[in-house]
Each structure stands twice: as structure tokens, then as C-alpha cells.
Amino acid sequence: MNRNRIFFSVAMCLVIISGLLSRAYAYLFPDWINIYLGDALYALMIYLGFSAFFIRRSAIEIGLISLIFCYAIEFGQFYHAPWIDAIRATRPGGLILGYGFLWSDILAYAIGVATGVMIRRFIVGRYLFNIKASIKS
């Protein structure tokens, strides 16, 4: 079970780096990719984080938990009290909480979580190591 947590934690860190780089070098990508890339990577990071934390849950369960979390963050962007806008005004706060609601983010989160589910079910579970076998040991 430890190697699964380590794998998902390392993968999450790599996705964080990729997400930050995608924002820093957005000019290298076409606009249609920039609309979705950062938010899809954000959702993938959330999925990997939940996968590391809830190691005994299925890929689909983690996917649903991740989508609910991401959608809650997105719909929370309708709320604009001074205290939360002050948090959003910081770089970490803006990256975590976002700035304003966008329907395109809803689609991007679904893409990111679906990518995580596919990685976990078809790559990690079949080729790298067997998650179910490691849970039993």
C-alpha cells in the first residue's frame, strides 16, 4: 500500500509542476488548449491526491469524490466576501480557489478526472503494480 501512496504522491507533485509550467508558458500553446489545460491538470492533481489518501477506494469512487470537490470549488467562486477575495488575491489562494466561475472549467475538471481514472484503472492497476493485491497485504 505504501508504494501506491508514494506513486500517487509523486505523480501529484509532477502534475503540480506541469500545471505551474502550463501557466508560465501559456503562450506556447494554442488558445483552445489554454482554456482547459490548467484546470484539467488541477483536477488531475486533486484526483491523484485523493487516490493517495483514499487508497482503498475504487478509481470511480475517487473520480466522483474529486469531481464533487472540484465543482464545489468552482461554484464557490460565485461567493465574493471580502475575506475570501483577499485569499484569492494571493497567488496560492488564486491557484487553489480560482477567481471567477467559468463553464469551461466544469468540462476541464471532467477531462482531468477522467484522465486520472484512466491512468489508475488501465496503467497503474494493470502494468505498474496491482493496487488490489497491495491492499490485501
FILOVEX-457516 format. One record per residue (C-alpha): residue in one letter; x, y, z; residue number from 0; chain. Coordinates in steps of 0.05 Angstrom, whole numbers, padded with zeros to 5 digits. Each point is the difference from the previous one (the first is absolute). Example, Ala and Ser with C-alpha at 12.3 -4.5 7.8 and 13.67 -1.06 7.14 Angstrom:
2
<r><type>A</type><x>00246</x><y>-00090</y><z>00156</z><seq>0</seq><mol>A</mol></r>
<r><type>S</type><x>00027</x><y>00069</y><z>-00013</z><seq>1</seq><mol>A</mol></r>
//
This chain:
137
<r><type>M</type><x>00000</x><y>00000</y><z>00000</z><seq>0</seq><mol>A</mol></r>
<r><type>N</type><x>00058</x><y>00047</y><z>00014</z><seq>1</seq><mol>A</mol></r>
<r><type>R</type><x>00026</x><y>-00004</y><z>-00071</z><seq>2</seq><mol>A</mol></r>
<r><type>N</type><x>-00068</x><y>00021</y><z>-00025</z><seq>3</seq><mol>A</mol></r>
<r><type>R</type><x>-00001</x><y>00061</y><z>00045</z><seq>4</seq><mol>A</mol></r>
<r><type>I</type><x>00070</x><y>00017</y><z>-00022</z><seq>5</seq><mol>A</mol></r>
<r><type>F</type><x>-00017</x><y>-00008</y><z>-00074</z><seq>6</seq><mol>A</mol></r>
<r><type>F</type><x>-00062</x><y>00044</y><z>00005</z><seq>7</seq><mol>A</mol></r>
<r><type>S</type><x>00036</x><y>00052</y><z>00042</z><seq>8</seq><mol>A</mol></r>
<r><type>V</type><x>00058</x><y>00005</y><z>-00049</z><seq>9</seq><mol>A</mol></r>
<r><type>A</type><x>-00049</x><y>00002</y><z>-00058</z><seq>10</seq><mol>A</mol></r>
<r><type>M</type><x>-00038</x><y>00056</y><z>00035</z><seq>11</seq><mol>A</mol></r>
<r><type>C</type><x>00064</x><y>00040</y><z>00009</z><seq>12</seq><mol>A</mol></r>
<r><type>L</type><x>00017</x><y>-00009</y><z>-00074</z><seq>13</seq><mol>A</mol></r>
<r><type>V</type><x>-00070</x><y>00024</y><z>-00020</z><seq>14</seq><mol>A</mol></r>
<r><type>I</type><x>00007</x><y>00061</y><z>00045</z><seq>15</seq><mol>A</mol></r>
<r><type>I</type><x>00066</x><y>00018</y><z>-00034</z><seq>16</seq><mol>A</mol></r>
<r><type>S</type><x>-00032</x><y>-00012</y><z>-00068</z><seq>17</seq><mol>A</mol></r>
<r><type>G</type><x>-00059</x><y>00044</y><z>00018</z><seq>18</seq><mol>A</mol></r>
<r><type>L</type><x>00045</x><y>00057</y><z>00023</z><seq>19</seq><mol>A</mol></r>
<r><type>L</type><x>00041</x><y>-00006</y><z>-00063</z><seq>20</seq><mol>A</mol></r>
<r><type>S</type><x>-00063</x><y>-00001</y><z>-00043</z><seq>21</seq><mol>A</mol></r>
<r><type>R</type><x>-00018</x><y>00068</y><z>00030</z><seq>22</seq><mol>A</mol></r>
<r><type>A</type><x>00070</x><y>00029</y><z>-00006</z><seq>23</seq><mol>A</mol></r>
<r><type>Y</type><x>00007</x><y>-00022</y><z>-00072</z><seq>24</seq><mol>A</mol></r>
<r><type>A</type><x>-00072</x><y>00007</y><z>-00023</z><seq>25</seq><mol>A</mol></r>
<r><type>Y</type><x>00024</x><y>00038</y><z>-00061</z><seq>26</seq><mol>A</mol></r>
<r><type>L</type><x>00029</x><y>-00064</y><z>-00028</z><seq>27</seq><mol>A</mol></r>
<r><type>F</type><x>-00068</x><y>-00033</y><z>-00005</z><seq>28</seq><mol>A</mol></r>
<r><type>P</type><x>-00060</x><y>00015</y><z>-00045</z><seq>29</seq><mol>A</mol></r>
<r><type>D</type><x>-00058</x><y>00037</y><z>00034</z><seq>30</seq><mol>A</mol></r>
<r><type>W</type><x>-00045</x><y>-00061</y><z>-00003</z><seq>31</seq><mol>A</mol></r>
<r><type>I</type><x>00050</x><y>-00039</y><z>00042</z><seq>32</seq><mol>A</mol></r>
<r><type>N</type><x>00012</x><y>00057</y><z>00049</z><seq>33</seq><mol>A</mol></r>
<r><type>I</type><x>-00075</x><y>00003</y><z>00015</z><seq>34</seq><mol>A</mol></r>
<r><type>Y</type><x>00002</x><y>-00070</y><z>00029</z><seq>35</seq><mol>A</mol></r>
<r><type>L</type><x>00071</x><y>-00021</y><z>00016</z><seq>36</seq><mol>A</mol></r>
<r><type>G</type><x>00012</x><y>00033</y><z>00067</z><seq>37</seq><mol>A</mol></r>
<r><type>D</type><x>-00068</x><y>-00019</y><z>00027</z><seq>38</seq><mol>A</mol></r>
<r><type>A</type><x>00005</x><y>-00072</y><z>-00026</z><seq>39</seq><mol>A</mol></r>
<r><type>L</type><x>00068</x><y>-00006</y><z>00034</z><seq>40</seq><mol>A</mol></r>
<r><type>Y</type><x>-00030</x><y>00029</y><z>00064</z><seq>41</seq><mol>A</mol></r>
<r><type>A</type><x>-00055</x><y>-00053</y><z>-00001</z><seq>42</seq><mol>A</mol></r>
<r><type>L</type><x>00051</x><y>-00055</y><z>-00015</z><seq>43</seq><mol>A</mol></r>
<r><type>M</type><x>00042</x><y>00025</y><z>00060</z><seq>44</seq><mol>A</mol></r>
<r><type>I</type><x>-00062</x><y>-00004</y><z>00044</z><seq>45</seq><mol>A</mol></r>
<r><type>Y</type><x>-00015</x><y>-00070</y><z>-00025</z><seq>46</seq><mol>A</mol></r>
<r><type>L</type><x>00071</x><y>-00024</y><z>00013</z><seq>47</seq><mol>A</mol></r>
<r><type>G</type><x>-00001</x><y>00032</y><z>00069</z><seq>48</seq><mol>A</mol></r>
<r><type>F</type><x>-00065</x><y>-00035</y><z>00018</z><seq>49</seq><mol>A</mol></r>
<r><type>S</type><x>00029</x><y>-00065</y><z>-00029</z><seq>50</seq><mol>A</mol></r>
<r><type>A</type><x>00060</x><y>00005</y><z>00046</z><seq>51</seq><mol>A</mol></r>
<r><type>F</type><x>-00044</x><y>00015</y><z>00060</z><seq>52</seq><mol>A</mol></r>
<r><type>F</type><x>-00058</x><y>-00048</y><z>-00013</z><seq>53</seq><mol>A</mol></r>
<r><type>I</type><x>00041</x><y>-00058</y><z>-00026</z><seq>54</seq><mol>A</mol></r>
<r><type>R</type><x>-00054</x><y>-00052</y><z>00012</z><seq>55</seq><mol>A</mol></r>
<r><type>R</type><x>-00053</x><y>00035</y><z>-00042</z><seq>56</seq><mol>A</mol></r>
<r><type>S</type><x>-00012</x><y>-00018</y><z>-00072</z><seq>57</seq><mol>A</mol></r>
<r><type>A</type><x>00021</x><y>00044</y><z>-00058</z><seq>58</seq><mol>A</mol></r>
<r><type>I</type><x>-00073</x><y>00018</y><z>-00014</z><seq>59</seq><mol>A</mol></r>
<r><type>E</type><x>-00013</x><y>00018</y><z>00073</z><seq>60</seq><mol>A</mol></r>
<r><type>I</type><x>00061</x><y>00045</y><z>00002</z><seq>61</seq><mol>A</mol></r>
<r><type>G</type><x>-00023</x><y>00030</y><z>-00066</z><seq>62</seq><mol>A</mol></r>
<r><type>L</type><x>-00067</x><y>00019</y><z>00029</z><seq>63</seq><mol>A</mol></r>
<r><type>I</type><x>00030</x><y>00028</y><z>00064</z><seq>64</seq><mol>A</mol></r>
<r><type>S</type><x>00049</x><y>00040</y><z>-00042</z><seq>65</seq><mol>A</mol></r>
<r><type>L</type><x>-00054</x><y>00028</y><z>-00046</z><seq>66</seq><mol>A</mol></r>
<r><type>I</type><x>-00043</x><y>00020</y><z>00059</z><seq>67</seq><mol>A</mol></r>
<r><type>F</type><x>00060</x><y>00035</y><z>00032</z><seq>68</seq><mol>A</mol></r>
<r><type>C</type><x>00020</x><y>00036</y><z>-00064</z><seq>69</seq><mol>A</mol></r>
<r><type>Y</type><x>-00072</x><y>00021</y><z>-00015</z><seq>70</seq><mol>A</mol></r>
<r><type>A</type><x>-00008</x><y>00026</y><z>00071</z><seq>71</seq><mol>A</mol></r>
<r><type>I</type><x>00062</x><y>00043</y><z>-00009</z><seq>72</seq><mol>A</mol></r>
<r><type>E</type><x>-00026</x><y>00025</y><z>-00067</z><seq>73</seq><mol>A</mol></r>
<r><type>F</type><x>-00070</x><y>00016</y><z>00024</z><seq>74</seq><mol>A</mol></r>
<r><type>G</type><x>00031</x><y>00032</y><z>00062</z><seq>75</seq><mol>A</mol></r>
<r><type>Q</type><x>00028</x><y>00052</y><z>-00047</z><seq>76</seq><mol>A</mol></r>
<r><type>F</type><x>-00068</x><y>00032</y><z>-00002</z><seq>77</seq><mol>A</mol></r>
<r><type>Y</type><x>00011</x><y>00020</y><z>00073</z><seq>78</seq><mol>A</mol></r>
<r><type>H</type><x>00037</x><y>00066</y><z>00007</z><seq>79</seq><mol>A</mol></r>
<r><type>A</type><x>00008</x><y>00021</y><z>00072</z><seq>80</seq><mol>A</mol></r>
<r><type>P</type><x>00059</x><y>00046</y><z>00016</z><seq>81</seq><mol>A</mol></r>
<r><type>W</type><x>00036</x><y>-00053</y><z>00041</z><seq>82</seq><mol>A</mol></r>
<r><type>I</type><x>-00001</x><y>-00054</y><z>-00055</z><seq>83</seq><mol>A</mol></r>
<r><type>D</type><x>00016</x><y>00051</y><z>-00054</z><seq>84</seq><mol>A</mol></r>
<r><type>A</type><x>00061</x><y>00019</y><z>00042</z><seq>85</seq><mol>A</mol></r>
<r><type>I</type><x>00022</x><y>-00073</y><z>-00001</z><seq>86</seq><mol>A</mol></r>
<r><type>R</type><x>-00013</x><y>-00004</y><z>-00075</z><seq>87</seq><mol>A</mol></r>
<r><type>A</type><x>00043</x><y>00062</y><z>-00010</z><seq>88</seq><mol>A</mol></r>
<r><type>T</type><x>00061</x><y>-00039</y><z>00022</z><seq>89</seq><mol>A</mol></r>
<r><type>R</type><x>00035</x><y>-00046</y><z>-00050</z><seq>90</seq><mol>A</mol></r>
<r><type>P</type><x>-00013</x><y>-00064</y><z>00040</z><seq>91</seq><mol>A</mol></r>
<r><type>G</type><x>-00071</x><y>00020</y><z>00015</z><seq>92</seq><mol>A</mol></r>
<r><type>G</type><x>-00014</x><y>00016</y><z>-00072</z><seq>93</seq><mol>A</mol></r>
<r><type>L</type><x>00030</x><y>-00065</y><z>-00024</z><seq>94</seq><mol>A</mol></r>
<r><type>I</type><x>-00040</x><y>-00041</y><z>00050</z><seq>95</seq><mol>A</mol></r>
<r><type>L</type><x>-00066</x><y>00037</y><z>00002</z><seq>96</seq><mol>A</mol></r>
<r><type>G</type><x>-00002</x><y>00033</y><z>-00069</z><seq>97</seq><mol>A</mol></r>
<r><type>Y</type><x>-00027</x><y>00068</y><z>-00015</z><seq>98</seq><mol>A</mol></r>
<r><type>G</type><x>-00066</x><y>-00006</y><z>-00036</z><seq>99</seq><mol>A</mol></r>
<r><type>F</type><x>-00048</x><y>-00053</y><z>-00023</z><seq>100</seq><mol>A</mol></r>
<r><type>L</type><x>00009</x><y>-00026</y><z>-00072</z><seq>101</seq><mol>A</mol></r>
<r><type>W</type><x>-00041</x><y>-00055</y><z>-00032</z><seq>102</seq><mol>A</mol></r>
<r><type>S</type><x>00062</x><y>-00021</y><z>-00038</z><seq>103</seq><mol>A</mol></r>
<r><type>D</type><x>00032</x><y>-00019</y><z>00067</z><seq>104</seq><mol>A</mol></r>
<r><type>I</type><x>-00056</x><y>-00050</y><z>00012</z><seq>105</seq><mol>A</mol></r>
<r><type>L</type><x>00019</x><y>-00036</y><z>-00064</z><seq>106</seq><mol>A</mol></r>
<r><type>A</type><x>00075</x><y>00006</y><z>00015</z><seq>107</seq><mol>A</mol></r>
<r><type>Y</type><x>-00010</x><y>-00032</y><z>00069</z><seq>108</seq><mol>A</mol></r>
<r><type>A</type><x>-00038</x><y>-00058</y><z>-00032</z><seq>109</seq><mol>A</mol></r>
<r><type>I</type><x>00058</x><y>-00010</y><z>-00049</z><seq>110</seq><mol>A</mol></r>
<r><type>G</type><x>00052</x><y>00002</y><z>00055</z><seq>111</seq><mol>A</mol></r>
<r><type>V</type><x>-00037</x><y>-00049</y><z>00045</z><seq>112</seq><mol>A</mol></r>
<r><type>A</type><x>-00015</x><y>-00046</y><z>-00058</z><seq>113</seq><mol>A</mol></r>
<r><type>T</type><x>00074</x><y>00000</y><z>-00016</z><seq>114</seq><mol>A</mol></r>
<r><type>G</type><x>00015</x><y>-00019</y><z>00072</z><seq>115</seq><mol>A</mol></r>
<r><type>V</type><x>-00051</x><y>-00056</y><z>-00001</z><seq>116</seq><mol>A</mol></r>
<r><type>M</type><x>00029</x><y>-00028</y><z>-00065</z><seq>117</seq><mol>A</mol></r>
<r><type>I</type><x>00072</x><y>00005</y><z>00027</z><seq>118</seq><mol>A</mol></r>
<r><type>R</type><x>-00019</x><y>-00036</y><z>00064</z><seq>119</seq><mol>A</mol></r>
<r><type>R</type><x>-00043</x><y>-00054</y><z>-00032</z><seq>120</seq><mol>A</mol></r>
<r><type>F</type><x>00039</x><y>-00016</y><z>-00063</z><seq>121</seq><mol>A</mol></r>
<r><type>I</type><x>00072</x><y>00020</y><z>00013</z><seq>122</seq><mol>A</mol></r>
<r><type>V</type><x>00013</x><y>-00004</y><z>00075</z><seq>123</seq><mol>A</mol></r>
<r><type>G</type><x>-00047</x><y>-00058</y><z>00015</z><seq>124</seq><mol>A</mol></r>
<r><type>R</type><x>00023</x><y>-00044</y><z>-00058</z><seq>125</seq><mol>A</mol></r>
<r><type>Y</type><x>00072</x><y>00017</y><z>-00016</z><seq>126</seq><mol>A</mol></r>
<r><type>L</type><x>00036</x><y>00033</y><z>00058</z><seq>127</seq><mol>A</mol></r>
<r><type>F</type><x>-00026</x><y>-00038</y><z>00060</z><seq>128</seq><mol>A</mol></r>
<r><type>N</type><x>-00065</x><y>-00031</y><z>00021</z><seq>129</seq><mol>A</mol></r>
<r><type>I</type><x>-00037</x><y>00048</y><z>00047</z><seq>130</seq><mol>A</mol></r>
<r><type>K</type><x>-00049</x><y>-00053</y><z>00024</z><seq>131</seq><mol>A</mol></r>
<r><type>A</type><x>00056</x><y>-00049</y><z>00017</z><seq>132</seq><mol>A</mol></r>
<r><type>S</type><x>00038</x><y>00052</y><z>00039</z><seq>133</seq><mol>A</mol></r>
<r><type>I</type><x>-00062</x><y>00018</y><z>00041</z><seq>134</seq><mol>A</mol></r>
<r><type>K</type><x>-00007</x><y>-00072</y><z>00024</z><seq>135</seq><mol>A</mol></r>
<r><type>S</type><x>00072</x><y>-00004</y><z>00023</z><seq>136</seq><mol>A</mol></r>
//
